[in-house]
């Protein structure tokens, strides 16, 4: 389940990034492709577990893309938030 959530999250983050680069059609396709793993995730897992994992992966992924691809500065609070997200994934997943 976590692997499928990671694939879905990566496709959504790619869509976000493509929208930021002014490629809305390709970004939309990436979003739509990111929906497919959700069908399999929700078939096997409870929504309450799946949404925590997906949201946490999304937060971590967006912060890392902001840092490494967009040159944003990550604060100490964001690093702590990433740590809590990863701990949450460990306990829920």
DSSP file (Angstrom, degrees, kcal/mol; ACC not computed):
  #  RESIDUE AA STRUCTURE BP1 BP2  ACC     N-H-->O    O-->H-N    N-H-->O    O-->H-N    TCO  KAPPA ALPHA  PHI   PSI    X-CA   Y-CA   Z-CA
    1    1 A X     >        0   0    0      0, 0.0     4,-2.4     0, 0.0     5,-0.2   0.000 360.0 360.0 360.0 -41.5    0.0    0.0    0.0
    2    2 A X  H  >  +     0   0    0      1,-0.2     4,-2.3     2,-0.2     5,-0.1   0.879 360.0  53.4 -65.7 -36.1    2.8    2.4    0.8
    3    3 A X  H  > S+     0   0    0      2,-0.2     4,-2.2     1,-0.2    -1,-0.2   0.921 110.3  46.5 -64.5 -43.4    4.5    1.8   -2.5
    4    4 A X  H  > S+     0   0    0      2,-0.2     4,-2.6     1,-0.2    -2,-0.2   0.894 111.9  51.4 -64.9 -39.2    1.2    2.6   -4.4
    5    5 A X  H  X S+     0   0    0     -4,-2.4     4,-2.6     1,-0.2    -2,-0.2   0.879 108.7  51.9 -64.0 -36.5    0.7    5.7   -2.3
    6    6 A X  H  X S+     0   0    0     -4,-2.3     4,-2.7     2,-0.2    -2,-0.2   0.913 110.0  48.0 -66.0 -42.4    4.3    6.8   -3.1
    7    7 A X  H  X S+     0   0    0     -4,-2.2     4,-2.2     2,-0.2    -2,-0.2   0.936 113.6  47.5 -61.9 -46.6    3.6    6.4   -6.8
    8    8 A X  H  X S+     0   0    0     -4,-2.6     4,-2.0     1,-0.2    -2,-0.2   0.910 113.0  48.9 -61.0 -42.8    0.4    8.3   -6.6
    9    9 A X  H  X S+     0   0    0     -4,-2.6     4,-2.9     1,-0.2     5,-0.2   0.914 109.1  51.9 -64.6 -43.4    2.1   11.0   -4.6
   10   10 A X  H  X S+     0   0    0     -4,-2.7     4,-2.4     1,-0.2    -1,-0.2   0.894 109.9  49.6 -61.8 -39.2    5.0   11.3   -7.0
   11   11 A X  H  X S+     0   0    0     -4,-2.2     4,-2.0     2,-0.2    -1,-0.2   0.887 112.3  47.9 -67.0 -37.5    2.6   11.7   -9.9
   12   12 A X  H  X S+     0   0    0     -4,-2.0     4,-2.4     2,-0.2    -2,-0.2   0.917 112.1  48.5 -68.5 -41.9    0.7   14.4   -8.0
   13   13 A X  H  X S+     0   0    0     -4,-2.9     4,-2.7     2,-0.2    -2,-0.2   0.898 110.0  52.6 -64.7 -39.4    3.9   16.3   -7.1
   14   14 A X  H  X S+     0   0    0     -4,-2.4     4,-2.7    -5,-0.2    -1,-0.2   0.909 108.8  50.9 -60.3 -41.4    5.0   16.1  -10.7
   15   15 A X  H  X S+     0   0    0     -4,-2.0     4,-2.3     2,-0.2    -2,-0.2   0.916 109.9  49.3 -61.3 -43.5    1.7   17.6  -11.7
   16   16 A X  H  X S+     0   0    0     -4,-2.4     4,-2.1     1,-0.2    -2,-0.2   0.932 112.6  47.7 -58.6 -46.4    2.2   20.4   -9.2
   17   17 A X  H  X S+     0   0    0     -4,-2.7     4,-1.7     1,-0.2    -2,-0.2   0.901 111.0  50.2 -64.2 -42.3    5.7   21.0  -10.5
   18   18 A X  H  <>S+     0   0    0     -4,-2.7     5,-2.8     1,-0.2    -1,-0.2   0.872 109.2  51.8 -66.3 -36.4    4.5   21.0  -14.1
   19   19 A X  H ><5S+     0   0    0     -4,-2.3     3,-1.5     3,-0.2    -1,-0.2   0.911 108.3  52.0 -62.7 -40.9    1.7   23.5  -13.3
   20   20 A X  H 3<5S+     0   0    0     -4,-2.1    -2,-0.2     1,-0.3    -1,-0.2   0.845 108.3  51.1 -63.8 -33.3    4.3   25.7  -11.7
   21   21 A X  T 3<5S-     0   0    0     -4,-1.7    -1,-0.3    -5,-0.1    -2,-0.2   0.317 123.7-105.9 -86.5   9.2    6.4   25.5  -14.9
   22   22 A X  T < 5S+     0   0    0     -3,-1.5    -3,-0.2     1,-0.1     2,-0.2   0.877  84.4 124.2  68.1  41.6    3.4   26.5  -17.0
   23   23 A X     >< +     0   0    0     -5,-2.8     4,-2.3    -8,-0.1     5,-0.2  -0.611  25.3 160.9-120.7  68.9    2.6   23.1  -18.4
   24   24 A X  H  >  +     0   0    0     -2,-0.2     4,-2.4     1,-0.2     5,-0.2   0.837  68.8  52.2 -66.1 -34.3   -1.0   22.7  -17.3
   25   25 A X  H  > S+     0   0    0      2,-0.2     4,-2.1     1,-0.2    -1,-0.2   0.943 113.9  42.6 -68.2 -46.0   -2.1   20.0  -19.8
   26   26 A X  H  > S+     0   0    0      1,-0.2     4,-2.2     2,-0.2    -2,-0.2   0.883 114.0  53.6 -66.2 -37.3    0.8   17.7  -18.9
   27   27 A X  H  X S+     0   0    0     -4,-2.3     4,-2.2     2,-0.2    -2,-0.2   0.902 108.0  49.8 -62.0 -41.2    0.3   18.5  -15.2
   28   28 A X  H  X S+     0   0    0     -4,-2.4     4,-2.5     2,-0.2    -2,-0.2   0.896 109.2  51.5 -64.9 -40.4   -3.4   17.6  -15.5
   29   29 A X  H  X S+     0   0    0     -4,-2.1     4,-2.5     1,-0.2    -1,-0.2   0.906 108.9  51.5 -62.1 -40.9   -2.4   14.3  -17.2
   30   30 A X  H  X S+     0   0    0     -4,-2.2     4,-1.7     2,-0.2    -2,-0.2   0.910 109.6  49.8 -63.0 -41.8    0.0   13.6  -14.3
   31   31 A X  H  X S+     0   0    0     -4,-2.2     4,-0.7     2,-0.2    -2,-0.2   0.930 111.2  49.2 -59.2 -46.0   -2.8   14.3  -11.8
   32   32 A X  H >X S+     0   0    0     -4,-2.5     3,-0.9     1,-0.2     4,-0.7   0.886 109.8  50.3 -64.6 -39.2   -5.1   11.9  -13.6
   33   33 A X  H >X S+     0   0    0     -4,-2.5     4,-0.6     1,-0.2     3,-0.5   0.826 104.5  60.3 -66.1 -30.1   -2.5    9.2  -13.7
   34   34 A X  H 3< S+     0   0    0     -4,-1.7     4,-0.5     1,-0.2    -1,-0.2   0.677  95.1  63.4 -70.5 -17.1   -2.0    9.7  -10.0
   35   35 A X  H XX S+     0   0    0     -3,-0.9     4,-1.0    -4,-0.7     3,-0.8   0.840  87.6  71.4 -74.7 -32.9   -5.6    8.7   -9.4
   36   36 A X  H XX S+     0   0    0     -4,-0.7     4,-1.0    -3,-0.5     3,-0.8   0.889  94.4  50.7 -55.2 -47.4   -5.2    5.2  -10.7
   37   37 A X  H 3X S+     0   0    0     -4,-0.6     4,-2.4     1,-0.2    -1,-0.3   0.822 101.5  65.4 -61.8 -26.5   -3.1    3.9   -7.8
   38   38 A X  H <> S+     0   0    0     -3,-0.8     4,-3.0    -4,-0.5     5,-0.3   0.864  93.9  58.7 -62.5 -35.5   -5.8    5.3   -5.4
   39   39 A X  H <X S+     0   0    0     -4,-1.0     4,-1.0    -3,-0.8    -1,-0.2   0.914 110.9  41.5 -60.0 -42.0   -8.3    2.8   -6.8
   40   40 A X  H  X S+     0   0    0     -4,-1.0     4,-1.2     2,-0.2    -2,-0.2   0.879 114.7  51.5 -72.9 -37.9   -6.1   -0.1   -5.7
   41   41 A X  H >X S+     0   0    0     -4,-2.4     4,-2.8     1,-0.2     3,-0.6   0.948 111.7  45.5 -63.6 -48.5   -5.2    1.5   -2.4
   42   42 A X  H 3< S+     0   0    0     -4,-3.0    -1,-0.2     1,-0.2    -2,-0.2   0.727 107.4  59.7 -71.8 -20.0   -8.8    2.2   -1.4
   43   43 A X  H 3< S+     0   0    0     -4,-1.0    -1,-0.2    -5,-0.3    -2,-0.2   0.839 119.2  27.8 -71.2 -32.3   -9.8   -1.3   -2.5
   44   44 A X  H << S+     0   0    0     -4,-1.2     2,-0.3    -3,-0.6    -2,-0.2   0.741 119.6  47.1-101.2 -28.3   -7.3   -2.8    0.0
   45   45 A X  S  < S-     0   0    0     -4,-2.8     2,-0.2    -5,-0.2    -1,-0.0  -0.751  83.1 -99.3-120.7 161.0   -7.0   -0.3    2.9
   46   46 A X     >  -     0   0    0     -2,-0.3     4,-2.6     1,-0.1     3,-0.5  -0.508  31.8-124.7 -73.5 146.0   -9.3    1.8    5.0
   47   47 A X  H  > S+     0   0    0      1,-0.2     4,-2.8     2,-0.2     5,-0.3   0.881 109.1  59.2 -59.4 -39.8   -9.6    5.4    4.0
   48   48 A X  H  > S+     0   0    0      1,-0.2     4,-0.8     2,-0.2    -1,-0.2   0.842 112.2  39.5 -62.6 -33.4   -8.5    6.7    7.4
   49   49 A X  H  > S+     0   0    0     -3,-0.5     4,-1.9     2,-0.2    -1,-0.2   0.904 116.0  50.2 -78.7 -44.1   -5.2    4.9    7.0
   50   50 A X  H  X S+     0   0    0     -4,-2.6     4,-2.8     1,-0.2     5,-0.2   0.890 108.1  51.7 -64.3 -40.5   -4.7    5.7    3.3
   51   51 A X  H  X S+     0   0    0     -4,-2.8     4,-2.5     1,-0.2     5,-0.2   0.856 108.1  52.0 -68.8 -33.6   -5.3    9.4    3.6
   52   52 A X  H  X S+     0   0    0     -4,-0.8     4,-2.2    -5,-0.3    -1,-0.2   0.934 113.4  44.0 -65.6 -45.0   -2.8    9.8    6.4
   53   53 A X  H  X S+     0   0    0     -4,-1.9     4,-2.6     2,-0.2     5,-0.2   0.941 116.2  46.7 -65.1 -47.2   -0.1    8.1    4.4
   54   54 A X  H  X S+     0   0    0     -4,-2.8     4,-2.3     1,-0.2    -2,-0.2   0.930 114.2  46.7 -61.8 -46.7   -0.9    9.9    1.2
   55   55 A X  H  X S+     0   0    0     -4,-2.5     4,-2.4    -5,-0.2    -1,-0.2   0.910 113.2  49.0 -64.2 -42.2   -1.1   13.3    2.9
   56   56 A X  H  X S+     0   0    0     -4,-2.2     4,-2.4    -5,-0.2     5,-0.2   0.928 112.3  47.8 -64.6 -44.4    2.2   12.8    4.8
   57   57 A X  H  X S+     0   0    0     -4,-2.6     4,-2.8     1,-0.2    -1,-0.2   0.881 111.1  52.6 -62.2 -37.1    4.0   11.7    1.7
   58   58 A X  H  X S+     0   0    0     -4,-2.3     4,-2.7    -5,-0.2     5,-0.2   0.916 109.5  47.9 -64.9 -44.1    2.6   14.7   -0.2
   59   59 A X  H  X S+     0   0    0     -4,-2.4     4,-2.1     2,-0.2     5,-0.2   0.951 115.3  44.6 -61.7 -49.4    3.8   17.1    2.4
   60   60 A X  H  X S+     0   0    0     -4,-2.4     4,-2.2     1,-0.2    -2,-0.2   0.931 115.3  48.3 -62.0 -46.0    7.3   15.5    2.5
   61   61 A X  H  X S+     0   0    0     -4,-2.8     4,-2.6    -5,-0.2     5,-0.2   0.904 110.8  49.5 -62.8 -43.1    7.5   15.4   -1.3
   62   62 A X  H  X S+     0   0    0     -4,-2.7     4,-2.3     2,-0.2    -1,-0.2   0.888 111.2  49.4 -65.4 -38.8    6.4   18.9   -1.9
   63   63 A X  H  X S+     0   0    0     -4,-2.1     4,-2.1    -5,-0.2    -1,-0.2   0.920 113.0  47.2 -65.6 -42.4    8.9   20.3    0.7
   64   64 A X  H  X S+     0   0    0     -4,-2.2     4,-2.9     2,-0.2     5,-0.4   0.893 112.2  48.8 -68.3 -39.1   11.7   18.3   -1.0
   65   65 A X  H  X>S+     0   0    0     -4,-2.6     4,-2.4     1,-0.2     5,-1.4   0.915 111.1  51.5 -64.4 -41.9   10.7   19.4   -4.5
   66   66 A X  H  <5S+     0   0    0     -4,-2.3     6,-3.1    -5,-0.2     4,-0.3   0.897 115.0  43.0 -59.6 -39.9   10.6   23.0   -3.3
   67   67 A X  H  X5S+     0   0    0     -4,-2.1     4,-0.5     4,-0.2    -2,-0.2   0.958 124.9  29.2 -71.6 -51.7   14.1   22.6   -1.8
   68   68 A X  H  <5S+     0   0    0     -4,-2.9    -3,-0.2     2,-0.1    -2,-0.2   0.779 131.7  28.6 -89.1 -27.3   15.9   20.8   -4.5
   69   69 A X  T  <5S+     0   0    0     -4,-2.4    -3,-0.2    -5,-0.4    -1,-0.1   0.752 130.6  32.3-103.3 -29.2   14.1   21.9   -7.7
   70   70 A X  T  4<S-     0   0    0     -5,-1.4    -3,-0.2    -4,-0.3    -4,-0.1   0.483  99.3-123.2-108.7  -3.6   12.8   25.3   -6.8
   71   71 A X     <  +     0   0    0     -4,-0.5    -4,-0.2    -6,-0.3    -3,-0.1   0.732  51.3 160.8  72.9  23.0   15.6   26.4   -4.5
   72   72 A X        -     0   0    0     -6,-3.1     2,-0.4    -7,-0.1    -1,-0.2  -0.424  41.3-116.6 -75.9 153.5   13.4   27.2   -1.5
   73   73 A X        -     0   0    0     -2,-0.1     2,-0.5     0, 0.0    -1,-0.1  -0.768  22.3-143.5 -90.9 132.9   14.8   27.3    2.0
   74   74 A X        -     0   0    0     -2,-0.4     2,-0.1    -7,-0.0   -10,-0.0  -0.859  15.9-144.8 -99.5 126.3   13.6   24.7    4.5
   75   75 A X     >  -     0   0    0     -2,-0.5     4,-2.0     1,-0.1     5,-0.2  -0.331  26.2-107.0 -83.5 168.2   13.2   25.9    8.0
   76   76 A X  H  > S+     0   0    0      1,-0.2     4,-2.4     2,-0.2     5,-0.2   0.886 121.5  56.5 -60.4 -40.0   13.8   24.0   11.2
   77   77 A X  H  > S+     0   0    0      1,-0.2     4,-2.3     2,-0.2    -1,-0.2   0.880 106.0  50.5 -61.0 -37.8   10.0   23.8   11.7
   78   78 A X  H  > S+     0   0    0      2,-0.2     4,-2.5     1,-0.2    -1,-0.2   0.895 108.7  51.1 -68.3 -39.5    9.6   22.2    8.3
   79   79 A X  H  X S+     0   0    0     -4,-2.0     4,-2.2     2,-0.2    -2,-0.2   0.911 111.3  48.4 -62.4 -40.9   12.3   19.6    9.1
   80   80 A X  H  X S+     0   0    0     -4,-2.4     4,-2.3     2,-0.2    -2,-0.2   0.903 110.6  51.5 -64.6 -41.0   10.5   18.8   12.3
   81   81 A X  H  X S+     0   0    0     -4,-2.3     4,-2.4     2,-0.2    -2,-0.2   0.894 108.5  51.1 -62.1 -41.0    7.2   18.5   10.4
   82   82 A X  H  X S+     0   0    0     -4,-2.5     4,-2.5     2,-0.2    -1,-0.2   0.918 109.1  51.6 -61.7 -43.1    8.9   16.1    7.9
   83   83 A X  H  X S+     0   0    0     -4,-2.2     4,-2.3     1,-0.2    -2,-0.2   0.924 110.4  47.7 -59.8 -45.2   10.1   14.0   10.8
   84   84 A X  H  X S+     0   0    0     -4,-2.3     4,-2.5     2,-0.2    -1,-0.2   0.887 110.4  52.7 -64.4 -38.4    6.6   13.8   12.3
   85   85 A X  H  X S+     0   0    0     -4,-2.4     4,-2.3     2,-0.2    -2,-0.2   0.933 110.5  47.2 -61.0 -45.5    5.1   12.9    8.9
   86   86 A X  H  X S+     0   0    0     -4,-2.5     4,-2.1     1,-0.2    -2,-0.2   0.885 111.6  50.5 -65.5 -38.2    7.6   10.1    8.5
   87   87 A X  H  X S+     0   0    0     -4,-2.3     4,-2.2     2,-0.2    -1,-0.2   0.914 110.1  51.1 -63.7 -41.9    6.9    8.9   12.1
   88   88 A X  H  X S+     0   0    0     -4,-2.5     4,-2.7     1,-0.2     5,-0.4   0.895 108.8  50.5 -62.1 -41.2    3.2    9.0   11.3
   89   89 A X  H  X S+     0   0    0     -4,-2.3     4,-2.7     1,-0.2    -1,-0.2   0.912 109.5  52.2 -62.4 -41.7    3.7    6.9    8.1
   90   90 A X  H  < S+     0   0    0     -4,-2.1    -2,-0.2     1,-0.2    -1,-0.2   0.921 115.7  39.4 -60.6 -45.1    5.7    4.4   10.2
   91   91 A X  H  < S+     0   0    0     -4,-2.2    -2,-0.2     2,-0.1    -1,-0.2   0.866 124.0  37.2 -76.0 -36.3    2.9    4.0   12.8
   92   92 A X  H  <        0   0    0     -4,-2.7    -3,-0.2    -5,-0.2    -2,-0.2   0.877 360.0 360.0 -83.1 -39.0   -0.1    4.1   10.4
   93   93 A X     <        0   0    0     -4,-2.7    -1,-0.2    -5,-0.4   -91,-0.2   0.478 360.0 360.0 -74.6 360.0    1.4    2.2    7.5
